[in-house]
Amino acid sequence: MPIDPRPRRRSLLATGVTGAAALVLTGCSGGDRETAERASRAQRLRRRAARDSADLLDRYDRTIAAHPSLAERLEPLRADVARHVKALGGPASPGPGGRTSPGSPAGPETARDGGTGTAVPGDAGRALTALADAERAAADARTRALLDAPPELARLLASVAAAGAVHAYLLTNGE
């Protein structure tokens, strides 16, 4: 019986399936690594945003402690920031020692801003301006982070940034 030099259909199918499987596996391993890197970047962005929101929450608490007369005006904004911390996966409030409680002896000139060394101004108007500046800075940082964020996190960061911009407006212009 003569040997047919042409490849048989089964051998072509087997080679094609094996080659396709190799391509898929190679593509998946590279894709898995890329997916893992994207997820890691997203986690870092989320943690940073949560930490920034927790610092902002601490600043609200210290401002309220230093200026109790502003509490009624600041509480709704503070509550929003607390929800942002939670939505971003951060703690409900900064850890122990990170907050100045209303009954603490730290006055307006000694209450410090989360390690940055910024004191809550003694004048209520300047304290509101400082809080508005902190809100603007946080909103700007979240807006810049949108470029590196995956879609779901980008929507959350955009929403929180918009809320921060509104808070800054309300702190300086709103009543």
N, C-alpha and C positions, 0 to 999 in steps of 0.2 A: 504494500500500500504506500503510495507516494505521500510525502509530508507536504502539507500546504504551508507555504511561507507567509501567508497572510495571518495576522492575529485573529484569534477567535473572539467572538462577541463576549463570552464569559471573562476572558482574560482582560479585555478592555474595560469591562464593567468593574472588575476587581481592582484594577490599577486606578481607575477613576475614583472609586469609592475610597480607596486607601489614600490617594493624593488629596482628595477633598477633606477627609478627616484630618490629615496632617495640617492642611491650611487652616481649618477651623480651630484646631487645638492651638496652633501657633498664634492665630489671631486672638483667641480668647485669653491666652496667658498674657499677651501684651495689653489687651483691653482690660483685663482684671487689674493689672498693675496701675494702669491709667485711671481706672475707676476708683481704686483704693486711694490714689494720690488726690483725686478730686474730692473724695469724701473726707480725707484728712484735712485738706485746705478748707473745706466747708466747716468742719468741726472747729478748726482754729478761728475762723471768722466768727462763728456763732459764739464761741467762748469769749473772744475779745469783746464782741458787742454786749454780751451778758455782763462781763466784768465792767465795761464802761457804764452800762445802765445801773449796775449795783453801786458804782462810785457816785453816779448822779443821784441815786436814791439816798445815799449817805449824805450828800451835799444838801439835799432837801431837808433831811432830818436835822442836820446841824444848823441850817438856816432857821428852821422853825424853832429849834431850841434857843438860838441866840435872839430871835425876834418873835416871841409868842404872838404879838399883834398881827403877824402875817399868816398865822396858821390857817385861818379860815380861807384865805385866798390861795394858799399853797397846797392845802390838803388834796383837792381834786387832781392837781397836776402831779403831786407826789404819788397818788393812787395809780395814775396812768403809768408812771415810771415803774412802779412796783409790778404792774401787769406786764410791762415790757421785759423786765428781768425774768419773770416766770416764763413768758412766751419764748424767750431766747434760751431757756434751759438753765438759767442761773439760780442761785439761792433766792428765797423770798426776800431776804434782807442781808446786808453785809454780815460777815462773821463777827464773833465776839471781839470787842475792842475796836471794831471798825466804825462804830457809831457813837455819837454823843447823845445820850438820852436827855430828855427834857429836864430831868432832875439832876443832871451832872453839874459839877462845879465849873466846867469850862465855860467861860463867858464868850462874848462875841469876838474878842481879840485873840483868844487862845484856841478856839475850835479850828482844827486843821483839816485840810481837804485831802483825805485818803493818801497821805504820803507825799503830796506835791508841795506841801508847805504853804498853801494858800489859806489864809485866815478868812473867816466869814466877816465881812466888813461890819463895823459897829453901827453904821448908818443904814437904816432899813432900805432906803432907796438904792444905795450902792450895793446892798446885799441882793436886791432883786436884779440889778444890772449884772452882777457877777453870776448869778444863777442863770440868767438869760444867755450870757456868754458861754457858760458851760453847756447849756442846751444846744446852742448853735454849733459849738465845737463837736459835740457828740453827733449831731445831725450831719455835719459835714463829713465826719469820719465814716458814718454809715453809708452816705452817698458814694464816697470813694470806694468803699468795699463792694458796692454793687457790681463793679467790673469783674471781680473774681468769684462772685457768689453763684451757685447753681440757682436755677429758676425759683424753686420754692423758698429758699433762704433770701434771694434777692427781693421777692415780693414782701417778705416779712421786714427786711431791713429798710426797704423803701417806705413801708407803712410807718415804721418806728421813726425814721428820719423825718417824715412829714409831720408826725405828731410832735417831735422835738422842735421843728420850725414853728409850729403853732404855739407851743409852750413859750418859746422865746418871744414871740409876738405878744402873747398875753402878759408875760412878765414885764415887758417894757412899755406896751401901749394899751393893753386891755385893763379893765378893772374887774 
